[in-house]
Amino acid sequence: MSAAAIVHPKLAKASFEKAIRPLLTAPGKFEKVGVKLLAFSFPYLDVELDWHLHQTKIQLRVDGTDFPYRPVGGWWIDANGAPLLQGFQKVPANNGFHTSDQDGRSRCWFCFKGWGDYHDHSSHQDISWASLRRDPGFSVLQLVMQLMTDLNRTGVSKA
C-alpha cells in the first residue's frame, strides 16, 4: 500500500525533471566526475557512482515523488533495480550511511541533510526541508554529488 501523493504527479515530474536536466542533457560531463546516468523514468532516477575508496561502483536510485515539496529519497540498488541489503559486503556503512532503520529492519538510508530519511528522522526535526529546498547546495544533483563525496570518505566500510 503506497501513500497518497502530496504534489500532483505532473507538477512533481516537471520539477524533478527540471532539477536533473543537466544530467539528462549532458551525461558525459557527469561521467567524467564519477556519476553515470543509468535510467530515468519518473519518479526514479538511477545512477552509478564511483566508489573509488573500495575500487568499485555502486548504483543509486533517487526517488522524486512529491518533489520539491518533500526531499528526494534514495537507496542503493543492484543491477536489476532491487534494493541492496546489508550482509553481502556491498552496502556502504558508517559516517552517515545506515544499514537498518529505526525499527531494526534491513533498510539502507542516508543520514545527510537534503535526503528524505534524514528529514523524517525524529532526531533531525530542527532542520526542515522547507528551509533548504531553495538552496542550490541541496539541489538533486548536488545531493548526488555530495553523496558520492561522502561515500568516498575514510571510515565508510562495506556491510
Salt bridges, closest charged atoms under 4 A:
GLU17 OE2 - LYS13 NZ 3.91
ASP46 OD1 - ARG61 NE 2.73
ASP50 OD1 - LYS57 NZ 2.40
ASP101 OD2 - ARG105 NH2 2.55
ASP101 OD2 - ARG107 NE 3.93
ASP103 OD2 - ARG105 NH2 3.58
ASP117 OD1 - ARG107 NH2 2.88
ASP120 OD1 - ARG70 NH2 2.91
ASP150 OD1 - ARG153 NE 2.99
